[in-house]
């Protein structure tokens, strides 16, 4: 992926899990912190705590405030972010990869797996 956030902002993003279908990133920062520009594919963002951020891209910006424990769709995008609140940011991104239809073998395994 171009401008991988784990490479552009390694102090804030870490890979928590990855397989051929998804990559899960954990993100943390403190008030006042700004990220460098990076990209995300289509993702689901799950907040651990509530936070306020300014998201910027191509000269445009928007402020967002998210409560704790919500899941939100994040369409593929390139942006930078800034923690404009008074709390740390802690969130997970479940980045989607191309997903084939399950095979009969995969359908036989129910429940969570390690990979």
C-alpha positions, 0 to 999 in steps of 0.5 A: 500500500502506498504511504502505509501508516505503519511506515509513515507514523511508526510511533503511532501505528502498529500491526495488531493482526494480519492475514490474507483478508484483513490487517488490523492496526492499533493507533495511539497518540496524545493531545496535540500530536499530528501525523504525517500524510498516509493512506488507508484502504476501505476500513472499519474503525473501532474506537477504544476511547472518545477523542477529537481529531482534525482530519486534513487532505488536499487543503481541506479539513474536518473536525470529528469527535468520536465516543468510546466503543463505536465502529465506523466505516472509513472509505479508502482515503489519504489524509493526515490527522491531529489530536485536537482534544484533551484526551489520548486517541486509541483506536483500531482500524480493520483494513479490508483486503480483497475477499474471495468467497469461502470455500467448502473447507473454510465453511466447515470451520466456525468461530474465530481463528488465529490467522 
